[in-house]
């Protein structure tokens, strides 16, 4: 049996963007994309930061989508519990991914500040 949340958590632990499989049914595109950065490509800090901000905005939109599905389910407008649970897991996984990226960025900044010139 395939559990998207567990696969997503494993992907986060390995430092890659999770592939959430069945979540694509909720939102016709991949809800959690990688940062869109090619490792061989020389990128500026500005493009990296813009990608990070886009990832945070997408995580926020997934959270709103999960909340809306929860409300619809609670009101009885839908009976698809699987969609609600998948949306919650997608929102949680994308937020945990964003938190991990933020923690690594802060740690990198601290390491740079500790360097002596």
TIVO-2410 file (N, C-alpha, C; in nm, 3 decimals):
# residues 117
REC num residu      c1      c2      c3 atome chaine
REC   1      X   0.085  -0.117   0.000     N      A
REC   1      X   0.000   0.000   0.000    CA      A
REC   1      X   0.090   0.124   0.000     C      A
REC   2      X   0.051   0.222  -0.077     N      A
REC   2      X   0.130   0.344  -0.092    CA      A
REC   2      X   0.071   0.454  -0.004     C      A
REC   3      X   0.151   0.507   0.085     N      A
REC   3      X   0.109   0.616   0.173    CA      A
REC   3      X   0.184   0.742   0.132     C      A
REC   4      X   0.116   0.838   0.066     N      A
REC   4      X   0.184   0.958   0.018    CA      A
REC   4      X   0.253   1.037   0.129     C      A
REC   5      X   0.192   1.044   0.245     N      A
REC   5      X   0.251   1.124   0.353    CA      A
REC   5      X   0.384   1.064   0.399     C      A
REC   6      X   0.389   0.932   0.410     N      A
REC   6      X   0.514   0.868   0.453    CA      A
REC   6      X   0.621   0.885   0.347     C      A
REC   7      X   0.582   0.870   0.220     N      A
REC   7      X   0.679   0.892   0.113    CA      A
REC   7      X   0.728   1.036   0.112     C      A
REC   8      X   0.638   1.130   0.139     N      A
REC   8      X   0.676   1.270   0.144    CA      A
REC   8      X   0.771   1.299   0.259     C      A
REC   9      X   0.746   1.239   0.374     N      A
REC   9      X   0.833   1.260   0.490    CA      A
REC   9      X   0.971   1.202   0.463     C      A
REC  10      X   0.974   1.083   0.401     N      A
REC  10      X   1.104   1.024   0.365    CA      A
REC  10      X   1.180   1.113   0.268     C      A
REC  11      X   1.108   1.171   0.171     N      A
REC  11      X   1.172   1.260   0.074    CA      A
REC  11      X   1.228   1.383   0.144     C      A
REC  12      X   1.153   1.437   0.240     N      A
REC  12      X   1.201   1.555   0.313    CA      A
REC  12      X   1.326   1.520   0.391     C      A
REC  13      X   1.328   1.402   0.454     N      A
REC  13      X   1.445   1.361   0.530    CA      A
REC  13      X   1.568   1.345   0.441     C      A
REC  14      X   1.545   1.310   0.315     N      A
REC  14      X   1.656   1.296   0.221    CA      A
REC  14      X   1.692   1.428   0.156     C      A
REC  15      X   1.616   1.532   0.184     N      A
REC  15      X   1.647   1.666   0.132    CA      A
REC  15      X   1.597   1.692  -0.008     C      A
REC  16      X   1.495   1.620  -0.053     N      A
REC  16      X   1.438   1.642  -0.185    CA      A
REC  16      X   1.290   1.675  -0.172     C      A
REC  17      X   1.234   1.734  -0.276     N      A
REC  17      X   1.092   1.766  -0.274    CA      A
REC  17      X   1.011   1.638  -0.286     C      A
REC  18      X   0.910   1.621  -0.202     N      A
REC  18      X   0.832   1.498  -0.206    CA      A
REC  18      X   0.743   1.489  -0.328     C      A
REC  19      X   0.721   1.367  -0.378     N      A
REC  19      X   0.625   1.340  -0.483    CA      A
REC  19      X   0.503   1.281  -0.416     C      A
REC  20      X   0.392   1.354  -0.415     N      A
REC  20      X   0.277   1.315  -0.336    CA      A
REC  20      X   0.173   1.236  -0.412     C      A
REC  21      X   0.202   1.195  -0.532     N      A
REC  21      X   0.117   1.102  -0.605    CA      A
REC  21      X  -0.027   1.144  -0.617     C      A
REC  22      X  -0.119   1.081  -0.545     N      A
REC  22      X  -0.262   1.099  -0.559    CA      A
REC  22      X  -0.314   1.238  -0.527     C      A
REC  23      X  -0.234   1.321  -0.469     N      A
REC  23      X  -0.278   1.457  -0.435    CA      A
REC  23      X  -0.308   1.537  -0.561     C      A
REC  24      X  -0.250   1.500  -0.674     N      A
REC  24      X  -0.271   1.575  -0.798    CA      A
REC  24      X  -0.418   1.582  -0.836     C      A
REC  25      X  -0.500   1.489  -0.788     N      A
REC  25      X  -0.642   1.492  -0.819    CA      A
REC  25      X  -0.709   1.614  -0.758     C      A
REC  26      X  -0.657   1.663  -0.647     N      A
REC  26      X  -0.719   1.777  -0.579    CA      A
REC  26      X  -0.689   1.908  -0.649     C      A
REC  27      X  -0.570   1.919  -0.701     N      A
REC  27      X  -0.525   2.042  -0.764    CA      A
REC  27      X  -0.453   1.998  -0.890     C      A
REC  28      X  -0.501   2.032  -1.006     N      A
REC  28      X  -0.455   1.973  -1.131    CA      A
REC  28      X  -0.307   1.991  -1.161     C      A
REC  29      X  -0.231   2.038  -1.067     N      A
REC  29      X  -0.086   2.043  -1.084    CA      A
REC  29      X  -0.021   1.985  -0.961     C      A
REC  30      X   0.107   1.965  -0.967     N      A
REC  30      X   0.179   1.904  -0.855    CA      A
REC  30      X   0.184   2.005  -0.740     C      A
REC  31      X   0.127   1.974  -0.625     N      A
REC  31      X   0.118   2.072  -0.517    CA      A
REC  31      X   0.251   2.109  -0.454     C      A
REC  32      X   0.345   2.018  -0.455     N      A
REC  32      X   0.475   2.049  -0.397    CA      A
REC  32      X   0.579   2.024  -0.504     C      A
REC  33      X   0.627   2.130  -0.561     N      A
REC  33      X   0.729   2.119  -0.666    CA      A
REC  33      X   0.865   2.135  -0.601     C      A
REC  34      X   0.967   2.087  -0.673     N      A
REC  34      X   1.099   2.121  -0.623    CA      A
REC  34      X   1.120   2.269  -0.648     C      A
REC  35      X   1.228   2.321  -0.605     N      A
REC  35      X   1.247   2.466  -0.612    CA      A
REC  35      X   1.268   2.516  -0.754     C      A
REC  36      X   1.268   2.426  -0.852     N      A
REC  36      X   1.283   2.467  -0.990    CA      A
REC  36      X   1.424   2.510  -1.023     C      A
REC  37      X   1.520   2.456  -0.954     N      A
REC  37      X   1.658   2.496  -0.972    CA      A
REC  37      X   1.736   2.379  -1.027     C      A
REC  38      X   1.802   2.398  -1.139     N      A
REC  38      X   1.886   2.294  -1.197    CA      A
REC  38      X   2.021   2.301  -1.128     C      A
REC  39      X   2.068   2.186  -1.080     N      A
REC  39      X   2.193   2.183  -1.003    CA      A
REC  39      X   2.311   2.230  -1.087     C      A
REC  40      X   2.307   2.207  -1.218     N      A
REC  40      X   2.419   2.247  -1.304    CA      A
REC  40      X   2.411   2.395  -1.341     C      A
REC  41      X   2.298   2.455  -1.319     N      A
REC  41      X   2.277   2.594  -1.357    CA      A
REC  41      X   2.331   2.688  -1.250     C      A
REC  42      X   2.402   2.791  -1.291     N      A
REC  42      X   2.451   2.891  -1.197    CA      A
REC  42      X   2.337   2.989  -1.169     C      A
REC  43      X   2.289   2.992  -1.045     N      A
REC  43      X   2.175   3.076  -1.012    CA      A
REC  43      X   2.217   3.185  -0.914     C      A
REC  44      X   2.146   3.294  -0.920     N      A
REC  44      X   2.174   3.404  -0.829    CA      A
REC  44      X   2.093   3.385  -0.702     C      A
REC  45      X   2.131   3.456  -0.599     N      A
REC  45      X   2.059   3.448  -0.472    CA      A
REC  45      X   1.916   3.495  -0.490     C      A
REC  46      X   1.896   3.596  -0.574     N      A
REC  46      X   1.762   3.649  -0.596    CA      A
REC  46      X   1.668   3.542  -0.652     C      A
REC  47      X   1.715   3.464  -0.749     N      A
REC  47      X   1.628   3.361  -0.805    CA      A
REC  47      X   1.603   3.249  -0.703     C      A
REC  48      X   1.702   3.216  -0.623     N      A
REC  48      X   1.683   3.117  -0.518    CA      A
REC  48      X   1.580   3.165  -0.416     C      A
REC  49      X   1.591   3.291  -0.378     N      A
REC  49      X   1.499   3.347  -0.280    CA      A
REC  49      X   1.357   3.355  -0.336     C      A
REC  50      X   1.343   3.392  -0.464     N      A
REC  50      X   1.211   3.396  -0.526    CA      A
REC  50      X   1.149   3.257  -0.530     C      A
REC  51      X   1.229   3.156  -0.559     N      A
REC  51      X   1.179   3.018  -0.560    CA      A
REC  51      X   1.132   2.977  -0.421     C      A
REC  52      X   1.208   3.018  -0.321     N      A
REC  52      X   1.171   2.988  -0.182    CA      A
REC  52      X   1.039   3.056  -0.146     C      A
REC  53      X   1.022   3.181  -0.183     N      A
REC  53      X   0.897   3.252  -0.154    CA      A
REC  53      X   0.779   3.188  -0.227     C      A
REC  54      X   0.801   3.145  -0.350     N      A
REC  54      X   0.695   3.076  -0.424    CA      A
REC  54      X   0.656   2.946  -0.355     C      A
REC  55      X   0.757   2.875  -0.303     N      A
REC  55      X   0.730   2.750  -0.233    CA      A
REC  55      X   0.647   2.778  -0.107     C      A
REC  56      X   0.679   2.885  -0.034     N      A
REC  56      X   0.601   2.920   0.085    CA      A
REC  56      X   0.458   2.957   0.049     C      A
REC  57      X   0.441   3.033  -0.059     N      A
REC  57      X   0.305   3.069  -0.102    CA      A
REC  57      X   0.225   2.946  -0.141     C      A
REC  58      X   0.291   2.851  -0.207     N      A
REC  58      X   0.222   2.729  -0.247    CA      A
REC  58      X   0.184   2.645  -0.125     C      A
REC  59      X   0.272   2.641  -0.024     N      A
REC  59      X   0.240   2.569   0.099    CA      A
REC  59      X   0.120   2.633   0.168     C      A
REC  60      X   0.114   2.764   0.166     N      A
REC  60      X   0.000   2.834   0.224    CA      A
REC  60      X  -0.129   2.807   0.149     C      A
REC  61      X  -0.121   2.800   0.017     N      A
REC  61      X  -0.242   2.771  -0.061    CA      A
REC  61      X  -0.288   2.628  -0.037     C      A
REC  62      X  -0.194   2.534  -0.016     N      A
REC  62      X  -0.233   2.398   0.017    CA      A
REC  62      X  -0.302   2.392   0.153     C      A
REC  63      X  -0.255   2.473   0.246     N      A
REC  63      X  -0.319   2.479   0.378    CA      A
REC  63      X  -0.462   2.532   0.366     C      A
REC  64      X  -0.480   2.635   0.286     N      A
REC  64      X  -0.615   2.690   0.266    CA      A
REC  64      X  -0.706   2.589   0.198     C      A
REC  65      X  -0.652   2.516   0.100     N      A
REC  65      X  -0.730   2.415   0.030    CA      A
REC  65      X  -0.773   2.305   0.128     C      A
REC  66      X  -0.683   2.263   0.215     N      A
REC  66      X  -0.715   2.160   0.314    CA      A
REC  66      X  -0.823   2.211   0.410     C      A
REC  67      X  -0.813   2.336   0.453     N      A
REC  67      X  -0.914   2.392   0.542    CA      A
REC  67      X  -1.051   2.399   0.474     C      A
REC  68      X  -1.052   2.438   0.347     N      A
REC  68      X  -1.178   2.445   0.275    CA      A
REC  68      X  -1.243   2.307   0.261     C      A
REC  69      X  -1.160   2.206   0.232     N      A
REC  69      X  -1.214   2.070   0.223    CA      A
REC  69      X  -1.267   2.021   0.358     C      A
REC  70      X  -1.198   2.059   0.467     N      A
REC  70      X  -1.245   2.022   0.600    CA      A
REC  70      X  -1.382   2.084   0.627     C      A
REC  71      X  -1.398   2.210   0.592     N      A
REC  71      X  -1.525   2.280   0.614    CA      A
REC  71      X  -1.635   2.216   0.530     C      A
REC  72      X  -1.604   2.187   0.403     N      A
REC  72      X  -1.703   2.123   0.316    CA      A
REC  72      X  -1.745   1.987   0.372     C      A
REC  73      X  -1.650   1.912   0.424     N      A
REC  73      X  -1.682   1.781   0.481    CA      A
REC  73      X  -1.766   1.796   0.608     C      A
REC  74      X  -1.730   1.893   0.692     N      A
REC  74      X  -1.803   1.914   0.817    CA      A
REC  74      X  -1.947   1.960   0.790     C      A
REC  75      X  -1.966   2.037   0.684     N      A
REC  75      X  -2.101   2.083   0.650    CA      A
REC  75      X  -2.183   1.977   0.578     C      A
REC  76      X  -2.117   1.868   0.539     N      A
REC  76      X  -2.188   1.761   0.470    CA      A
REC  76      X  -2.201   1.783   0.321     C      A
REC  77      X  -2.129   1.879   0.266     N      A
REC  77      X  -2.135   1.906   0.122    CA      A
REC  77      X  -2.058   1.802   0.041     C      A
REC  78      X  -1.968   1.731   0.105     N      A
REC  78      X  -1.894   1.625   0.039    CA      A
REC  78      X  -1.881   1.508   0.136     C      A
REC  79      X  -1.870   1.389   0.081     N      A
REC  79      X  -1.851   1.272   0.166    CA      A
REC  79      X  -1.720   1.201   0.133     C      A
REC  80      X  -1.632   1.270   0.062     N      A
REC  80      X  -1.504   1.211   0.022    CA      A
REC  80      X  -1.399   1.238   0.129     C      A
REC  81      X  -1.394   1.149   0.227     N      A
REC  81      X  -1.300   1.164   0.339    CA      A
REC  81      X  -1.155   1.150   0.291     C      A
REC  82      X  -1.132   1.068   0.189     N      A
REC  82      X  -0.997   1.048   0.138    CA      A
REC  82      X  -0.938   1.178   0.086     C      A
REC  83      X  -1.017   1.258   0.016     N      A
REC  83      X  -0.969   1.387  -0.035    CA      A
REC  83      X  -0.930   1.481   0.080     C      A
REC  84      X  -1.008   1.478   0.186     N      A
REC  84      X  -0.981   1.563   0.301    CA      A
REC  84      X  -0.849   1.522   0.367     C      A
REC  85      X  -0.832   1.392   0.388     N      A
REC  85      X  -0.710   1.343   0.453    CA      A
REC  85      X  -0.588   1.368   0.365     C      A
REC  86      X  -0.601   1.343   0.235     N      A
REC  86      X  -0.489   1.367   0.144    CA      A
REC  86      X  -0.451   1.514   0.138     C      A
REC  87      X  -0.550   1.601   0.139     N      A
REC  87      X  -0.523   1.745   0.137    CA      A
REC  87      X  -0.451   1.788   0.265     C      A
REC  88      X  -0.494   1.732   0.379     N      A
REC  88      X  -0.429   1.764   0.506    CA      A
REC  88      X  -0.283   1.717   0.505     C      A
REC  89      X  -0.259   1.596   0.456     N      A
REC  89      X  -0.124   1.543   0.452    CA      A
REC  89      X  -0.036   1.621   0.355     C      A
REC  90      X  -0.093   1.663   0.242     N      A
REC  90      X  -0.017   1.744   0.146    CA      A
REC  90      X   0.023   1.877   0.208     C      A
REC  91      X  -0.071   1.939   0.278     N      A
REC  91      X  -0.042   2.067   0.343    CA      A
REC  91      X   0.064   2.050   0.451     C      A
REC  92      X   0.050   1.945   0.532     N      A
REC  92      X   0.148   1.920   0.638    CA      A
REC  92      X   0.286   1.892   0.581     C      A
REC  93      X   0.292   1.807   0.480     N      A
REC  93      X   0.421   1.771   0.421    CA      A
REC  93      X   0.488   1.891   0.356     C      A
REC  94      X   0.412   1.971   0.283     N      A
REC  94      X   0.471   2.089   0.219    CA      A
REC  94      X   0.518   2.190   0.323     C      A
REC  95      X   0.444   2.203   0.433     N      A
REC  95      X   0.486   2.295   0.538    CA      A
REC  95      X   0.613   2.245   0.607     C      A
REC  96      X   0.621   2.115   0.632     N      A
REC  96      X   0.742   2.059   0.694    CA      A
REC  96      X   0.863   2.075   0.601     C      A
REC  97      X   0.840   2.061   0.471     N      A
REC  97      X   0.947   2.082   0.375    CA      A
REC  97      X   0.994   2.227   0.380     C      A
REC  98      X   0.900   2.321   0.385     N      A
REC  98      X   0.935   2.463   0.393    CA      A
REC  98      X   1.010   2.494   0.522     C      A
REC  99      X   0.969   2.432   0.633     N      A
REC  99      X   1.037   2.453   0.760    CA      A
REC  99      X   1.181   2.400   0.753     C      A
REC 100      X   1.200   2.284   0.692     N      A
REC 100      X   1.334   2.228   0.679    CA      A
REC 100      X   1.424   2.318   0.593     C      A
REC 101      X   1.370   2.370   0.484     N      A
REC 101      X   1.447   2.461   0.399    CA      A
REC 101      X   1.482   2.587   0.478     C      A
REC 102      X   1.386   2.640   0.552     N      A
REC 102      X   1.412   2.759   0.633    CA      A
REC 102      X   1.521   2.734   0.737     C      A
REC 103      X   1.513   2.621   0.805     N      A
REC 103      X   1.614   2.588   0.906    CA      A
REC 103      X   1.753   2.577   0.843     C      A
REC 104      X   1.761   2.516   0.727     N      A
REC 104      X   1.891   2.503   0.661    CA      A
REC 104      X   1.944   2.638   0.613     C      A
REC 105      X   1.855   2.725   0.568     N      A
REC 105      X   1.899   2.858   0.527    CA      A
REC 105      X   1.950   2.937   0.647     C      A
REC 106      X   1.882   2.928   0.758     N      A
REC 106      X   1.925   2.999   0.879    CA      A
REC 106      X   2.059   2.944   0.927     C      A
REC 107      X   2.075   2.814   0.924     N      A
REC 107      X   2.202   2.754   0.966    CA      A
REC 107      X   2.316   2.795   0.873     C      A
REC 108      X   2.289   2.802   0.743     N      A
REC 108      X   2.392   2.846   0.648    CA      A
REC 108      X   2.429   2.992   0.675     C      A
REC 109      X   2.330   3.076   0.705     N      A
REC 109      X   2.357   3.216   0.736    CA      A
REC 109      X   2.443   3.226   0.863     C      A
REC 110      X   2.409   3.150   0.964     N      A
REC 110      X   2.488   3.152   1.088    CA      A
REC 110      X   2.631   3.106   1.064     C      A
REC 111      X   2.645   3.005   0.979     N      A
REC 111      X   2.781   2.955   0.949    CA      A
REC 111      X   2.862   3.062   0.876     C      A
REC 112      X   2.798   3.132   0.786     N      A
REC 112      X   2.868   3.241   0.714    CA      A
REC 112      X   2.907   3.351   0.812     C      A
REC 113      X   2.819   3.383   0.906     N      A
REC 113      X   2.849   3.490   1.003    CA      A
REC 113      X   2.962   3.450   1.097     C      A
REC 114      X   2.982   3.319   1.118     N      A
REC 114      X   3.089   3.273   1.206    CA      A
REC 114      X   3.226   3.274   1.137     C      A
REC 115      X   3.227   3.286   1.005     N      A
REC 115      X   3.354   3.284   0.933    CA      A
REC 115      X   3.435   3.409   0.965     C      A
REC 116      X   3.564   3.386   0.977     N      A
REC 116      X   3.652   3.500   1.002    CA      A
REC 116      X   3.720   3.538   0.871     C      A
REC 117      X   3.723   3.666   0.850     N      A
REC 117      X   3.785   3.716   0.727    CA      A
REC 117      X   3.928   3.756   0.748     C      A
***
